[in-house]
């Protein structure tokens, strides 16, 4: 029957070959020769992904030199076909009548190690990489800013990656620029709605009110503060070296329907105004009860919470107030892995306005990377609804 299957394949009688090979696979599922004919049938009937999977399995497990040689040739044939097909499709995407020439960003989303093993070969084929490089480039901890280019090309890769079950998304650069960003000075009231004192792009102070239900997403991260410190090398010579001395906390409240972001920062937040607002709120809550004041019960909060000792404590209390009201709102807070890849594009990142005014000795692309991270989060959240 094996010879009959081979003869049917040679004369391109694929219907007969399929029937014979189906019987052989059921009778001898571990026979590498049968598996080779099955792969050839899949290849001949344009089931290239199935054929490629069988060829790779044979290349890994078969011991017969002739079978491994034919499997290797089959892999090479299919990879040439797929590469040419992808090149033709990409050329069409770049030159088609509906080509989108706007610049954009392609972002890979994290996948588990188990799933990475299953899709690394597909990723390598799509991005024309060797398997080792493909495995290193698939993220497992957070987003990876993978490619910049015109949207038609990025959408081409996005569609193929999603077909291969590799999570990703792309966003056009103009979309990330159509959002109003307000730098928050302080929240003057948390109840019943938010009243925020902030500054706009022209550094003009304004007071904005919104309902907490309008917040669609929270995005947070920590920005390193670099300083040059003196170090001593093995030869007892001093030299300057940049070192992270501290971190600044940043939190964005995104109101998608208003196309607005309210950006809070631990370094620039006016905590004196915050504490004054707390005292006023507790005075109203306790209605001037002297027993409550003597016992330290100001609206159910302890003295430690009422009068924080450090800016870090102040920031935690502000975030606690916000988190209490936005407990069910999605929170994107895995910024650092994304920033590690984003700062690898200094020319593109360097043109981004960070909408942050931090006390730094030198400019930092980390601030710009956070702004891009927040914009991408907002656009992705909008597009998936």
VOZA-377640 format. One line per 10 residues: number of its first residue (from 1); their letters; for each residue x, y, z of C-alpha. Coordinates in Angstrom, 2 decimals. Last residue first. Layout:
NUM) A) X,Y,Z ~ ...
***
This chain:
385) XXXXXXXXXX) -14.26,48.02,22.31 ~ -10.87,46.80,21.08 ~ -9.98,50.03,19.24 ~ -10.52,52.26,22.28 ~ -8.39,50.18,24.66 ~ -5.61,50.00,22.05 ~ -5.74,53.79,21.56 ~ -5.61,54.44,25.34 ~ -2.82,51.97,25.97 ~ -0.80,53.35,23.04
375) XXXXXXXXXX) -1.16,56.86,24.45 ~ -0.09,55.73,27.93 ~ 2.97,53.91,26.65 ~ 3.87,56.87,24.42 ~ 3.77,59.21,27.42 ~ 5.82,56.73,29.42 ~ 8.43,56.49,26.67 ~ 8.69,60.28,26.54 ~ 9.53,60.43,30.25 ~ 12.01,57.55,29.84
365) XXXXXXXXXX) 13.65,59.50,27.02 ~ 15.37,61.64,29.63 ~ 16.52,65.28,29.61 ~ 19.40,66.14,31.89 ~ 19.81,67.57,35.38 ~ 16.24,66.66,36.17 ~ 13.41,68.29,38.10 ~ 10.39,66.95,36.26 ~ 8.04,68.85,33.96 ~ 5.95,66.19,32.26
355) XXXXXXXXXX) 3.91,66.40,29.06 ~ 6.42,64.02,27.39 ~ 6.40,65.69,23.93 ~ 7.59,62.98,21.55 ~ 10.35,63.79,19.04 ~ 13.03,61.97,21.06 ~ 11.07,58.72,20.91 ~ 11.52,58.49,17.14 ~ 15.23,59.32,17.15 ~ 15.96,57.35,20.34
345) XXXXXXXXXX) 14.38,54.05,19.17 ~ 16.00,51.69,21.71 ~ 14.30,53.77,24.39 ~ 11.09,51.95,23.46 ~ 12.48,48.48,24.24 ~ 13.37,49.05,27.90 ~ 10.36,51.36,28.19 ~ 7.98,48.48,27.38 ~ 9.53,46.24,30.03 ~ 9.26,49.14,32.56
335) XXXXXXXXXX) 5.61,50.10,31.96 ~ 3.74,47.12,33.35 ~ 0.99,49.12,35.09 ~ -2.12,49.13,32.90 ~ -5.09,49.28,35.28 ~ -8.61,48.45,34.11 ~ -11.31,50.22,36.21 ~ -13.14,48.13,38.84 ~ -11.43,49.65,41.91 ~ -11.74,53.20,40.58
325) XXXXXXXXXX) -13.14,55.02,43.64 ~ -10.97,53.23,46.19 ~ -8.03,53.37,43.81 ~ -8.23,57.18,43.70 ~ -8.22,57.64,47.48 ~ -5.48,55.02,47.83 ~ -3.43,56.80,45.17 ~ -3.67,60.06,47.14 ~ -2.70,58.24,50.34 ~ 0.25,56.51,48.68
315) XXXXXXXXXX) 1.46,59.85,47.32 ~ 1.34,61.45,50.76 ~ 3.23,58.53,52.26 ~ 5.94,58.90,49.60 ~ 6.01,62.65,50.18 ~ 6.81,61.97,53.82 ~ 5.21,62.18,57.28 ~ 1.57,61.80,56.36 ~ -0.89,63.78,58.53 ~ -4.35,62.23,58.26
305) XXXXXXXXXX) -3.24,58.71,57.42 ~ -0.96,58.52,60.42 ~ -3.65,60.20,62.55 ~ -6.06,57.43,61.66 ~ -8.93,57.71,59.20 ~ -12.64,57.01,59.97 ~ -13.77,60.51,58.98 ~ -11.35,62.13,61.38 ~ -11.17,59.77,64.36 ~ -8.15,61.01,66.35
295) XXXXXXXXXX) -9.75,60.30,69.73 ~ -9.70,63.95,70.81 ~ -11.01,65.05,67.43 ~ -13.83,62.52,67.53 ~ -14.83,63.68,70.99 ~ -14.84,67.31,69.84 ~ -17.42,66.64,67.08 ~ -16.95,69.47,64.52 ~ -19.32,68.01,61.94 ~ -17.20,64.88,61.65
285) XXXXXXXXXX) -17.67,64.68,57.87 ~ -17.46,68.44,57.26 ~ -14.29,68.74,59.31 ~ -13.00,65.65,57.60 ~ -13.49,67.21,54.15 ~ -11.82,70.45,55.17 ~ -8.86,68.59,56.65 ~ -8.52,66.47,53.53 ~ -8.62,69.53,51.26 ~ -5.83,71.13,53.29
275) XXXXXXXXXX) -3.83,67.94,53.03 ~ -4.20,67.90,49.24 ~ -3.31,71.58,48.90 ~ -0.09,70.95,50.79 ~ 0.47,67.84,48.69 ~ 0.94,69.81,45.48 ~ 1.85,67.02,43.02 ~ 5.05,67.75,41.08 ~ 7.33,64.91,42.22 ~ 4.63,62.28,42.76
265) XXXXXXXXXX) 3.17,62.86,39.30 ~ -0.49,62.89,38.30 ~ -1.46,63.03,34.63 ~ -5.10,63.71,33.69 ~ -5.70,62.31,30.21 ~ -8.39,63.51,27.83 ~ -10.13,62.29,24.69 ~ -13.39,63.24,26.48 ~ -14.92,59.84,25.74 ~ -11.62,58.16,26.61
255) XXXXXXXXXX) -11.18,59.63,30.05 ~ -7.77,58.30,31.06 ~ -6.37,58.84,34.55 ~ -2.62,58.72,34.21 ~ -0.31,57.90,37.12 ~ 3.37,58.77,37.46 ~ 5.70,57.76,40.28 ~ 9.21,59.24,40.27 ~ 12.14,56.96,41.03 ~ 15.40,57.61,42.83
245) XXXXXXXXXX) 19.19,57.54,42.58 ~ 19.58,55.69,39.27 ~ 23.24,55.94,38.30 ~ 25.21,57.69,35.59 ~ 29.00,57.21,36.08 ~ 31.73,59.74,36.62 ~ 35.33,58.60,37.06 ~ 37.85,58.28,39.86 ~ 41.05,56.32,39.55 ~ 42.02,53.77,42.20
235) XXXXXXXXXX) 43.37,51.35,39.62 ~ 40.41,48.98,40.07 ~ 37.98,51.83,39.37 ~ 36.61,54.44,41.78 ~ 33.12,55.86,41.19 ~ 31.79,59.41,41.37 ~ 28.08,59.84,40.73 ~ 26.19,61.28,37.80 ~ 22.47,61.40,38.49 ~ 19.57,59.56,36.89
225) XXXXXXXXXX) 15.99,59.81,38.11 ~ 14.11,56.69,37.03 ~ 10.46,56.94,35.96 ~ 7.94,54.65,37.65 ~ 4.71,53.63,35.97 ~ 0.94,53.99,35.92 ~ -1.94,53.79,33.46 ~ -5.52,53.87,34.72 ~ -8.40,53.21,32.33 ~ -11.96,54.26,31.47
215) XXXXXXXXXX) -12.45,57.16,33.89 ~ -15.93,58.58,33.22 ~ -17.40,56.72,36.21 ~ -15.30,58.92,38.48 ~ -17.47,61.85,37.43 ~ -15.65,64.88,36.09 ~ -14.77,68.41,37.14 ~ -11.90,70.48,35.75 ~ -10.20,73.52,37.27 ~ -7.77,75.43,35.08
205) XXXXXXXXXX) -4.23,76.73,35.19 ~ -2.61,77.72,31.90 ~ 0.67,75.98,31.10 ~ -0.10,76.20,27.35 ~ -0.40,72.41,27.11 ~ -2.91,72.43,29.98 ~ -2.47,72.91,33.71 ~ -4.37,71.21,36.50 ~ -6.66,71.71,39.49 ~ -8.92,68.67,39.69
195) XXXXXXXXXX) -12.44,68.32,41.06 ~ -13.48,64.69,41.07 ~ -17.09,63.86,41.86 ~ -19.03,63.25,45.07 ~ -16.45,63.42,46.53 ~ -12.75,63.52,45.66 ~ -12.19,67.27,45.91 ~ -9.20,69.57,45.41 ~ -7.23,66.98,43.43 ~ -3.80,68.51,42.98
185) XXXXXXXXXX) -1.50,70.07,40.40 ~ -2.48,67.65,37.66 ~ -0.75,67.91,34.30 ~ -3.46,67.83,31.64 ~ -3.07,65.88,28.41 ~ -5.56,66.37,25.57 ~ -5.52,63.51,23.05 ~ -5.26,63.54,19.26 ~ -1.49,62.96,19.16 ~ -1.56,59.20,19.70
175) XXXXXXXXXX) -3.97,58.83,16.77 ~ -1.56,60.73,14.48 ~ 1.17,58.14,15.28 ~ -0.92,55.24,14.06 ~ -1.47,52.32,16.41 ~ -0.58,48.66,15.96 ~ -1.57,45.60,17.96 ~ -0.07,42.29,19.03 ~ -0.94,38.83,20.33 ~ 0.71,35.97,18.38
165) XXXXXXXXXX) -2.03,33.51,17.44 ~ -0.54,32.91,13.96 ~ -3.51,34.72,12.41 ~ -2.75,37.56,14.85 ~ 0.81,37.71,13.56 ~ -0.37,37.78,9.98 ~ -2.81,40.62,10.60 ~ -0.27,42.64,12.57 ~ 2.40,42.23,9.87 ~ 0.13,43.71,7.19
155) XXXXXXXXXX) -1.14,46.36,9.61 ~ 2.47,47.45,10.16 ~ 3.04,47.75,6.40 ~ -0.10,49.79,5.80 ~ 0.65,51.87,8.91 ~ 3.98,53.22,7.76 ~ 6.91,52.30,9.94 ~ 8.02,51.58,13.50 ~ 8.65,48.06,14.79 ~ 8.76,46.02,17.96
145) XXXXXXXXXX) 7.76,48.16,20.90 ~ 7.59,45.21,23.30 ~ 4.76,44.95,25.80 ~ 5.30,43.06,29.03 ~ 6.94,40.04,30.67 ~ 7.05,37.24,28.04 ~ 8.14,39.11,24.93 ~ 8.91,37.37,21.60 ~ 12.25,38.79,20.46 ~ 14.44,36.14,22.05
135) XXXXXXXXXX) 12.49,33.25,20.51 ~ 12.64,34.88,17.08 ~ 16.40,35.32,17.35 ~ 16.86,31.61,18.05 ~ 14.39,30.53,15.35 ~ 16.16,32.50,12.57 ~ 14.23,35.52,11.42 ~ 12.09,36.34,8.40 ~ 9.43,38.26,10.40 ~ 6.60,35.97,9.31
125) XXXXXXXXXX) 8.72,32.80,9.23 ~ 10.34,33.45,12.62 ~ 6.95,34.21,14.17 ~ 5.54,30.96,12.79 ~ 8.49,28.99,14.22 ~ 8.13,30.73,17.59 ~ 4.43,29.93,17.84 ~ 4.26,26.74,19.93 ~ 7.35,27.43,22.03 ~ 6.01,30.89,22.85
115) XXXXXXXXXX) 2.72,29.36,24.02 ~ 4.53,27.41,26.74 ~ 6.67,30.39,27.71 ~ 3.57,32.53,28.12 ~ 2.88,35.47,25.84 ~ 3.47,39.19,26.24 ~ 2.07,41.69,23.71 ~ 3.99,42.77,20.63 ~ 3.63,46.42,19.64 ~ 3.70,47.86,16.10
105) XXXXXXXXXX) 3.90,51.67,16.00 ~ 2.78,54.12,13.34 ~ 3.62,56.51,10.54 ~ 0.77,57.45,8.19 ~ 1.21,56.02,4.67 ~ -2.04,54.07,4.63 ~ -2.31,52.34,1.25 ~ -5.84,52.20,-0.16 ~ -4.77,52.10,-3.82 ~ -2.12,49.51,-3.10
95) XXXXXXXXXX) 1.61,50.28,-3.14 ~ 2.88,49.29,0.30 ~ 0.24,46.64,0.96 ~ 0.81,45.15,-2.51 ~ 4.55,44.95,-1.84 ~ 3.79,43.24,1.47 ~ 1.54,40.70,-0.26 ~ 4.22,39.92,-2.86 ~ 6.92,39.59,-0.20 ~ 4.65,37.35,1.89
85) XXXXXXXXXX) 4.00,35.05,-1.06 ~ 7.72,34.94,-1.88 ~ 8.59,34.04,1.71 ~ 5.82,31.47,1.90 ~ 6.95,29.74,-1.29 ~ 10.62,29.81,-0.30 ~ 9.76,28.51,3.19 ~ 7.71,25.72,1.66 ~ 10.53,24.55,-0.62 ~ 13.14,24.75,2.16
75) XXXXXXXXXX) 10.98,22.75,4.55 ~ 10.40,20.09,1.87 ~ 14.13,19.85,1.19 ~ 14.79,19.32,4.90 ~ 12.12,16.62,5.06 ~ 13.61,14.90,2.00 ~ 17.05,14.86,3.64 ~ 15.58,13.65,6.95 ~ 13.83,10.77,5.13 ~ 16.97,9.79,3.20
65) XXXXXXXXXX) 19.13,9.84,6.33 ~ 16.77,7.56,8.29 ~ 16.97,8.62,11.93 ~ 13.72,10.61,12.08 ~ 13.04,12.66,15.23 ~ 13.90,16.34,14.62 ~ 13.80,16.48,10.84 ~ 10.65,14.37,10.93 ~ 8.95,16.83,13.29 ~ 10.02,19.72,11.09
55) XXXXXXXXXX) 8.57,18.02,8.00 ~ 5.29,17.33,9.84 ~ 4.88,20.96,10.94 ~ 5.79,22.26,7.48 ~ 3.19,20.02,5.85 ~ 0.47,21.29,8.18 ~ 1.47,24.91,7.50 ~ 1.61,24.29,3.76 ~ -1.84,22.84,3.29 ~ -1.58,23.67,-0.42
45) XXXXXXXXXX) -2.72,20.23,-1.70 ~ 0.80,19.21,-2.77 ~ 2.26,20.23,0.59 ~ -0.29,18.25,2.59 ~ 0.30,15.21,0.35 ~ 4.07,15.53,0.79 ~ 3.60,15.75,4.56 ~ 1.49,12.57,4.57 ~ 4.12,10.84,2.44 ~ 6.76,11.77,5.04
35) XXXXXXXXXX) 4.52,10.58,7.87 ~ 4.18,7.20,6.18 ~ 7.98,6.97,5.90 ~ 8.34,8.01,9.53 ~ 6.14,5.15,10.74 ~ 4.70,6.13,14.12 ~ 1.04,6.18,13.05 ~ 1.24,2.77,11.29 ~ -2.33,1.45,10.84 ~ -4.21,4.74,11.13
25) XXXXXXXXXX) -1.55,6.64,9.17 ~ -1.59,3.93,6.50 ~ -5.36,4.09,6.09 ~ -5.28,7.88,5.75 ~ -2.34,7.57,3.32 ~ -4.36,5.34,0.99 ~ -7.42,7.59,0.97 ~ -5.34,10.77,0.51 ~ -3.32,9.21,-2.31 ~ -6.50,8.31,-4.20
15) XXXXXXXXXX) -7.76,11.89,-3.98 ~ -4.29,13.27,-4.69 ~ -3.88,11.62,-8.07 ~ -0.83,13.74,-8.86 ~ 0.86,10.96,-10.88 ~ 3.75,10.89,-8.40 ~ 1.44,11.12,-5.37 ~ -0.61,8.13,-6.60 ~ 2.60,6.15,-7.14 ~ 3.79,6.89,-3.60
5) XXXXX) 0.43,5.82,-2.16 ~ 0.56,2.60,-4.20 ~ 4.10,1.91,-2.96 ~ 2.96,2.33,0.65 ~ 0.00,0.00,0.00
***
